[in-house]
Amino acid sequence: MKNDFYHALDVFVSEELNLGTNFDVVRKEVTLHQGTAIIYVINSLMDTETINDLIRSLGNASSFNNIPKECENVSISEETDINKAITQVFSGVALILDSIDESKFYLVETRSYPTRGVDEPSTEKTVRGSKDGFVENIITNIGLLRRRIKDKNLIIKIMQVGQKTKTDVVLVYLKDSKFIKIAETLEKKIQNIEFDELVMSDRALEEGLFNQKFNHYPLVRYSERPDVVAVNIIQGYVAMIVDTSPSVILTPTTLFEHIEHVEEFRQTPIVGTFTRIFRLIAVLISVFLVPLWMVLVLETDFSGVFLLRPENEVPTNLFIQVLIVEVMIEVLRIATIHTPSALSSAISLVAALLLGQMAVEIGVFIPEVLLYGALSAMGGFATPSYELSLANKITKMFLIILVGLFRKTGFLIGMFLLFLYLVSIKVFSVPYLYPFIPFDYKKCLSLFYRPSKNK
């Protein structure tokens, strides 16, 4: 009877794993002193050396119950639910069935995911500091955090999301965190997410958790730097790591936290303060410079060093010119992302022709429109958060359209609506405009001044 059940179980596992159809699914029988054991593993996700050690250890085992003692070089856990065990096999874990005791199975940690080396993140570079960054391997990413946080209160919980993909999602926080309730809420939400797939990983998870819809401002922060994530975890924030993603999600967040950059903390407090102030100015320029310049040109006669008025009239309306330049800059940004690096010089040539001296000489644009458009674009490039820079671009276009249609009144209406919009945003009850709303004097100072570490 036992042999019949064992055979049926073997057939069931083979069918669930599509043995024979999937070329990378491996089934191997190992003879024990008492009975036989069957190993199921996916060789494209396994470590060959670990599997070889496992097979050698199984050959020396006197019985199935002695496998954990004989296999001391590998991590083994016991499982009684065959469906959960099969799910683990798809993650690269080896499953061991026994011909004598069919009531339990052993899972052996044999995972070895294909991954690239640990390199410096391309989006958060710094002159000083560590040069390691997160990769697409969740185990490696957790190791990078463990190396920096050696605290007994560090909690790392793993869950799986997606009916088909079974993507690993890890929640990382400190047990004594100030946002411990947010961590508990996130855990419940992740467990209740019903997705068929999570191939787009972190972005899809964010949409499932925060239901962002029409809000274009980022509700979480992304970071590819282990030192940045480790500091935020120590400060009480919650991190979410999604397998196959090199970016870690940090929450809760405010608008001003998106403007922080690691370079500020790698220099002296004075240099860090100047860097922070210049960056804040750049972010403001990226949003408000062009619409404010349009208002002053259209509504006043003021002229000076900081306000260059158009000297030559062109057939095209100023509003249309600004709109065309902004659209062309955005198209060039998209083209740069999609163009192979070998053709990047060609994109630069096209940009120079479209938005350069030729366009001015032909009379399509006036020089002032190109100048202010370029300054605004530079401010966007100086924004540390890529998501915030895109959101600010939408806000800028909204203000430009209002100014083009209603001039000064449109600008004031746009500023008022933007303020109300940002005030209404909360991330897990944390106001998006904190520390300005609600007002916190010390925190407001820290937006402009980088304090010394010993204070």
Secondary structure, 3 states (H helix, E strand, C coil): CHHHHHHHHHHHHHHHCCECCECCEEEEEEECCCCEEEEEEECCCECHHHHHHHHHHHHHCCCHHHHHHHCCCCCEEEECCHHHHHHHHCCCCEEEEECCCCCCEEEECCECCCCCCCCCCCCCCCCCCCCCCCCCCHHHHHHHHHHHCCCCCEEEEEEEECCCCCEEEEEEEECCCCCHHHHHHHHHHHHHCCCCCCCCHHHHHHHHHHCCCCCCCCCCEEECCHHHHHHHHHCCCEEEEECCCCCEEEECCCCHHHHCCHHHHHCCHHHHHHHHHHHHHHHHHHHHHHHHHHHHHHHCCCCECCECCCCCCCCCCHHHHHHHHHHHHHHHHHHHHHCCHHHHHHHHHHHHHHCCHHHHHHCCCCHHHHHHHHHHHHHHHCCCCHHHHHHHHHHHHHHHHHHHHHHHHHHHHHHHHHHHHHHHCEECCEECCCCCCCCCHHHHHHHHCCCCCCC
